[in-house]
Amino acid sequence: MRKDSTLMQRQEMIHSRSHMVMPFDMNKVTHYFIKTNNGGILRIKAKDPADTLQISMIRKHLSKERNLFSKADFKDPKTLHGMHMPGLKTLSGSKGKFTVDYQQLPDGAKLTFASKDAAVIDALHVWFDAQLRDHGSDAKSKE
């Protein structure tokens, strides 16, 4: 089955514009958007575990995003993916209804989102689905 050409064009656009919000080289990292029962895990890892430059940039980026997301500030995803990215309206209006924890990993870093609010959990899952769709082969739903 062929990919929809509109989707392919969108994925190419997202890939080419990624530098607007992410400091690392998209060709040298993999994003993971892993849904959990109470939220999800956003993990970014360097394809080469010896690439200390990419690892450093991943950590800096996710540390910054953790600080923004914790305040329900999703400006970076809106900049890259558009103001109407699925899930962002609910997440942006849910300050205090979810937590975001940052953790360094040997080959990158991860953010763990957690909530007890069903609407927030659904919004996180919808947002992760949109991320997977938009990032195409640059992203995976499991490790």
C-alpha positions in Angstrom: 0.0 0.0 0.0 1.4 3.4 -1.0 1.6 6.2 1.5 -0.7 9.1 0.9 1.3 11.8 -0.9 -0.2 14.6 1.3 1.1 12.7 4.4 4.5 12.2 2.8 4.7 15.9 2.0 3.7 16.8 5.5 6.4 14.4 6.9 9.0 15.9 4.7 8.0 19.4 5.8 8.1 18.5 9.5 11.6 16.9 9.0 12.9 19.9 7.1 11.5 22.4 9.7 12.5 20.4 12.8 15.6 22.7 13.3 13.1 25.5 14.3 12.5 23.8 17.7 15.0 21.0 18.0 18.8 21.6 18.1 19.9 18.1 17.1 20.2 16.4 13.7 17.0 14.6 13.0 18.9 12.1 10.8 21.0 11.1 13.8 18.3 10.5 16.4 15.1 8.5 16.9 12.0 9.7 18.7 9.8 7.3 20.6 6.2 8.1 21.6 5.1 5.4 23.9 1.6 5.4 25.4 1.1 4.3 29.0 -2.1 3.8 31.0 -1.7 7.1 32.7 0.0 9.2 30.0 3.1 8.4 28.0 6.9 8.5 27.5 8.6 10.8 25.0 12.1 9.4 24.5 14.8 10.7 22.1 17.9 8.7 21.6 21.0 9.1 19.5 21.4 6.5 16.8 25.1 6.3 17.6 25.5 5.9 21.4 29.0 7.5 21.0 27.7 10.7 19.5 28.1 12.9 22.6 27.1 16.0 20.6 23.7 14.7 19.7 23.2 13.2 23.2 24.0 16.6 24.8 21.6 18.4 22.5 18.8 15.9 23.1 19.3 16.4 26.9 19.3 20.1 26.6 16.2 20.1 24.4 14.1 17.7 26.6 15.1 19.5 29.8 13.8 22.8 28.2 10.7 21.1 26.9 10.0 19.6 30.4 10.0 23.1 31.9 7.6 24.4 29.2 5.3 21.3 29.2 5.1 21.4 33.0 3.4 24.8 32.6 1.1 23.5 29.9 3.2 25.5 27.4 3.2 23.6 24.1 4.6 26.4 21.9 7.3 24.3 20.3 5.0 21.5 19.0 2.6 24.2 17.8 5.5 26.0 16.0 6.5 22.8 14.2 3.3 20.9 13.8 0.7 23.7 13.7 -1.7 25.4 16.0 -4.3 22.7 15.5 -2.2 19.7 16.3 -4.5 17.0 17.8 -4.4 16.9 21.6 -2.7 20.3 22.1 -5.8 22.3 22.9 -6.7 20.1 25.8 -3.1 19.8 27.0 -2.5 23.6 26.8 -5.6 24.1 29.0 -4.6 21.4 31.5 -2.0 23.2 33.7 -1.7 21.3 36.9 -3.6 18.2 35.7 -0.5 16.3 34.6 3.2 15.9 35.6 6.3 15.8 33.3 9.4 14.1 34.6 12.8 14.4 32.9 15.4 11.6 33.0 18.8 11.5 31.3 19.6 8.2 29.6 23.0 7.0 28.4 22.0 7.6 24.7 19.7 10.6 25.2 16.8 11.5 27.5 13.1 11.0 28.1 10.0 12.7 29.4 7.4 10.8 31.3 3.9 12.3 31.3 1.4 11.2 33.9 -2.1 12.2 34.8 -5.2 10.9 36.7 -7.5 12.9 34.4 -9.0 10.7 31.6 -9.3 13.7 29.2 -5.7 14.6 29.7 -4.6 11.0 29.2 -6.7 10.8 26.0 -5.1 14.1 24.8 -1.6 12.8 25.4 -2.4 9.7 23.4 -3.9 11.7 20.5 -0.9 14.0 20.6 1.5 11.0 20.5 -0.4 9.5 17.5 -0.1 12.9 15.7 3.6 13.0 16.5 4.1 9.5 15.1 2.1 10.4 12.0 4.0 13.6 11.4 7.5 12.3 12.1 7.0 9.2 10.0 10.2 7.1 9.9 11.9 9.5 12.4 9.6 8.1 15.2 8.5 4.9 16.7 5.8 3.8 19.1 7.9 1.3 21.0 11.5 0.5 21.6 
